[in-house]
Amino acid sequence: MKRFSAMSVWLAVLLALLLPVTVSANAAEPPGMIVIATDLPADAQITLEVPDLDEEQEIRTFRVDKMWESHYKLYYHLEMRQLENAVLRVQTEEKSFTCSLPDGVDDGYKNILTLDYVNQRLTLGQNFWRQPLLTLMRICLTLLIEGAVFWLFGFRSKRSWIVFLVVNLLTQGWLNIVVNSYAFSSGYWTLAYILMEFLIFAGEMIAMPLAIRERKKGICAVYALAANAASLAAGIYFIGHMPL
């Protein structure tokens, strides 16, 4: 057995040497900042102006529009001291102005900033009402979709609807905590969202048949599968277009 194992290892090494392939490795995003802005003109350009910028130090800027918000993602490889005198320039046909970076920007690997275009003010973090509003929107959308499926499956009793609300508020509350944690982590939030949805699939397919007595357990399990499948499909589409 030992001889066979040794031969297998040597054969694997030989094949690896004879059949070279190109391997691409994934890496974390470079440091940077995300600027959240509302009511920006379509022609608005946001750039980060850094004094004494070396030729090798490139600052890349990407704009993503999501419903009423625009997200500007700025990536850079800069020393923290270079950000001390950096300014954010906003350029439109209507006006042009600069904002100093708020205190604390140089303390984080990735910073989230909010731009008040009207008052020309830049602040660190998000508006206090932003995440609660988005969370409420996502939960209401899920309840609407899964509630429609619940009705189509013939659930009518008050007790069944109470179970539906309690289970969904618990699972969606947990899901939104995860989504909010990964909101600005590039595509990683999608992976976290899908993983959590499959865990919710399993949880609701167990909870619904145990808690609901109006219909047979098999029907309750099929409902949970169908409702969560519809919710997952809609969630991937809508959350991809909604602010996070």
FIRO-350490 format. One line per 2 residues: their letters; for each residue x, y, z of C-alpha. Coordinates in nm, 2 decimals. Layout:
<atoms>
A) X:Y:Z; ...
</atoms>
This chain:
<atoms>
MK) 0.00:0.00:0.00; 0.28:0.24:0.09
RF) 0.46:0.16:-0.24; 0.14:0.22:-0.43
SA) 0.09:0.56:-0.25; 0.45:0.67:-0.33
MS) 0.41:0.58:-0.69; 0.09:0.78:-0.71
VW) 0.26:1.08:-0.57; 0.55:1.06:-0.81
LA) 0.31:1.01:-1.10; 0.11:1.32:-1.01
VL) 0.44:1.52:-0.99; 0.55:1.39:-1.33
LA) 0.21:1.48:-1.49; 0.23:1.83:-1.33
LL) 0.57:1.89:-1.49; 0.48:1.75:-1.83
LP) 0.14:1.93:-1.85; 0.20:2.29:-1.75
VT) -0.11:2.51:-1.73; -0.17:2.87:-1.66
VS) -0.32:2.94:-1.32; -0.49:3.27:-1.23
AN) -0.53:3.35:-0.86; -0.78:3.59:-0.71
AA) -0.67:3.87:-0.49; -0.82:4.12:-0.27
EP) -0.93:4.46:-0.41; -0.67:4.74:-0.38
PG) -0.72:5.00:-0.12; -0.96:5.28:-0.21
MI) -1.28:5.47:-0.14; -1.64:5.46:-0.25
VI) -1.82:5.79:-0.29; -2.20:5.77:-0.26
AT) -2.38:6.06:-0.43; -2.74:6.14:-0.52
DL) -2.89:6.38:-0.77; -2.57:6.40:-0.97
PA) -2.59:6.52:-1.33; -2.52:6.24:-1.59
DA) -2.20:6.42:-1.70; -2.05:6.44:-1.34
QI) -1.69:6.34:-1.31; -1.53:6.27:-0.97
TL) -1.15:6.25:-0.94; -0.91:6.23:-0.65
EV) -0.63:6.49:-0.67; -0.32:6.40:-0.48
PD) -0.01:6.63:-0.46; 0.32:6.48:-0.55
LD) 0.17:6.18:-0.72; 0.43:5.95:-0.87
EE) 0.39:5.83:-1.23; 0.36:5.47:-1.11
QE) 0.08:5.55:-0.87; -0.24:5.53:-1.08
IR) -0.58:5.62:-0.95; -0.86:5.43:-1.12
TF) -1.22:5.56:-1.10; -1.54:5.37:-1.19
RV) -1.89:5.50:-1.18; -2.20:5.27:-1.11
DK) -2.55:5.41:-1.12; -2.81:5.24:-0.91
MW) -3.16:5.39:-0.91; -3.13:5.72:-0.73
ES) -2.77:5.68:-0.63; -2.43:5.70:-0.81
HY) -2.14:5.51:-0.66; -1.79:5.62:-0.75
KL) -1.52:5.36:-0.68; -1.17:5.50:-0.66
YY) -0.88:5.25:-0.63; -0.52:5.35:-0.56
HL) -0.19:5.24:-0.41; -0.09:5.54:-0.21
EM) 0.09:5.60:0.12; -0.14:5.73:0.40
RQ) 0.06:6.05:0.42; -0.03:6.13:0.06
LE) -0.40:6.14:0.14; -0.35:6.42:0.40
NA) -0.35:6.69:0.14; -0.56:6.51:-0.12
VL) -0.89:6.66:-0.24; -1.19:6.52:-0.42
RV) -1.28:6.72:-0.74; -1.64:6.72:-0.87
QT) -1.67:6.84:-1.23; -2.00:6.90:-1.42
EE) -2.11:7.14:-1.69; -2.30:7.34:-1.42
KS) -2.02:7.38:-1.17; -1.68:7.26:-1.05
FT) -1.57:7.23:-0.69; -1.33:7.04:-0.46
CS) -1.39:6.88:-0.11; -1.12:6.81:0.14
LP) -1.12:6.45:0.26; -1.28:6.41:0.60
DG) -1.08:6.31:0.91; -1.04:5.93:0.93
VD) -1.01:5.85:0.56; -0.64:5.76:0.60
DG) -0.73:5.51:0.88; -0.92:5.26:0.66
YK) -0.83:5.02:0.38; -1.16:5.09:0.21
NI) -1.36:5.41:0.30; -1.72:5.49:0.23
LT) -1.79:5.86:0.18; -2.11:6.05:0.11
LD) -2.11:6.35:-0.12; -2.37:6.62:-0.08
YV) -2.36:6.77:-0.43; -2.60:7.06:-0.35
NQ) -2.41:7.18:-0.04; -2.07:7.07:-0.17
RL) -1.99:6.87:0.14; -1.81:6.54:0.18
TL) -1.86:6.33:0.49; -1.72:5.99:0.61
GQ) -1.97:5.71:0.62; -2.33:5.68:0.51
NF) -2.64:5.88:0.60; -2.79:5.73:0.92
WR) -3.12:5.64:0.74; -2.97:5.48:0.43
QP) -2.92:5.12:0.55; -3.25:5.10:0.74
LL) -3.44:5.23:0.44; -3.27:4.98:0.20
TL) -3.32:4.69:0.45; -3.69:4.78:0.47
MR) -3.72:4.79:0.10; -3.56:4.45:0.06
IC) -3.78:4.29:0.33; -4.10:4.44:0.19
LT) -4.01:4.31:-0.16; -3.94:3.96:-0.02
LL) -4.26:3.95:0.18; -4.46:4.07:-0.13
IE) -4.31:3.79:-0.35; -4.33:3.51:-0.10
GA) -4.67:3.63:0.03; -4.81:3.60:-0.33
VF) -4.67:3.24:-0.35; -4.81:3.17:-0.01
WL) -5.16:3.28:-0.12; -5.14:3.08:-0.44
FG) -5.06:2.77:-0.24; -5.40:2.81:-0.07
FR) -5.29:2.93:0.28; -5.57:3.13:0.43
SK) -5.58:3.09:0.81; -5.47:3.36:1.04
RS) -5.23:3.13:1.22; -5.06:3.03:0.89
WI) -5.00:3.39:0.80; -4.86:3.47:1.15
VF) -4.61:3.18:1.10; -4.53:3.31:0.76
LV) -4.45:3.66:0.89; -4.25:3.55:1.19
VN) -4.04:3.30:0.99; -3.97:3.55:0.71
LL) -3.89:3.84:0.94; -3.64:3.62:1.13
TQ) -3.47:3.48:0.81; -3.48:3.81:0.62
GW) -3.34:4.00:0.92; -3.05:3.76:0.93
LN) -3.00:3.77:0.56; -2.99:4.15:0.55
IV) -2.73:4.17:0.83; -2.51:3.96:0.60
VN) -2.59:4.16:0.29; -2.52:4.49:0.47
SY) -2.19:4.35:0.60; -2.07:4.26:0.24
AF) -2.25:4.55:0.06; -1.94:4.71:-0.08
SS) -1.71:4.41:-0.11; -1.72:4.39:-0.49
GY) -1.89:4.07:-0.61; -1.84:3.89:-0.27
WT) -2.18:4.01:-0.15; -2.35:3.80:-0.42
LA) -2.17:3.49:-0.30; -2.27:3.56:0.06
YI) -2.63:3.63:-0.05; -2.67:3.31:-0.25
LM) -2.51:3.10:0.03; -2.75:3.26:0.29
EF) -3.05:3.20:0.07; -2.97:2.83:0.04
LI) -2.94:2.81:0.42; -3.28:2.99:0.44
FA) -3.42:2.73:0.18; -3.33:2.45:0.42
GE) -3.45:2.63:0.73; -3.79:2.73:0.60
MI) -3.84:2.38:0.44; -3.81:2.25:0.80
AM) -3.98:2.53:0.99; -4.29:2.57:0.77
PL) -4.41:2.20:0.78; -4.35:2.19:1.15
AI) -4.54:2.52:1.23; -4.82:2.53:0.98
RE) -5.11:2.29:1.03; -5.35:2.42:0.76
RK) -5.20:2.21:0.48; -5.00:1.88:0.46
KG) -4.64:1.89:0.55; -4.54:1.80:0.19
IC) -4.73:2.10:0.05; -4.57:2.33:0.31
AV) -4.22:2.21:0.21; -4.29:2.25:-0.16
YA) -4.42:2.60:-0.09; -4.10:2.69:0.10
LA) -3.90:2.57:-0.19; -4.10:2.75:-0.46
AN) -4.13:3.08:-0.26; -3.76:3.09:-0.19
AA) -3.67:3.01:-0.55; -3.88:3.30:-0.66
SL) -3.74:3.52:-0.40; -3.38:3.43:-0.49
AA) -3.43:3.49:-0.86; -3.60:3.83:-0.79
GI) -3.34:3.92:-0.53; -3.05:3.86:-0.76
YF) -3.21:4.08:-1.02; -3.34:4.36:-0.80
IG) -3.05:4.38:-0.56; -2.81:4.40:-0.86
HM) -2.99:4.72:-0.96; -3.07:4.86:-0.62
PL) -2.82:5.04:-0.39; -2.65:4.83:-0.13
</atoms>
